[in-house]
Amino acid sequence: MLGNIFEKRLKEVLESTRAQSIITGFERHILTEDLCKRCDFIRRLT
């Protein structure tokens, strides 16, 4: 889980190391999360 907005502020979740890794990966066209690696959505963009 990336984060729970009922326990943390959204800003804290989005600034977390894991979220930043996902964002940086997307910017570099690298899928870092297992769920992202299995998702078919990326195939529609290429």
N, C-alpha and C positions, 0 to 999 in steps of 0.2 A: 504494500500500500504506500502510496506517495505521501499521504497525510490525511488528517481528519480535521475539516474546518470547524467541527464542533469542539475540538480540543485546542486547536491552534488558529491563529489568524491566517488568512489566505496568503498574505505577504510572506509570512514565515515558511509556509509550505512551499511557495514558489521560489524562495531564496535558499531552500535546503540544498545540500550537496547533490542529492539524487536528482532533484528537479533540474538543477543547473547542468548536470551531466546529460540529461535527456535533451534539454534545449540546445546545448552545445553540439550534441550528436546530430540532432535534426539540421542544425546550421551547416554541419560538415557532411551531411548525407550518410551518417553512420547511425545504425540502430543499436542502441545500448541495452534496451530492455527486452527480455524474452518475449513479452506480449507483442511488442512492436515488431520483432523479428518474424513472428507468425502471422501478423496482420496482412490481409490482402490489399488494404487501402493504398499502400505504397506503390503497388503495381499499376494503379490507375493514374498515378502522377508521372510515370516514366513513359 
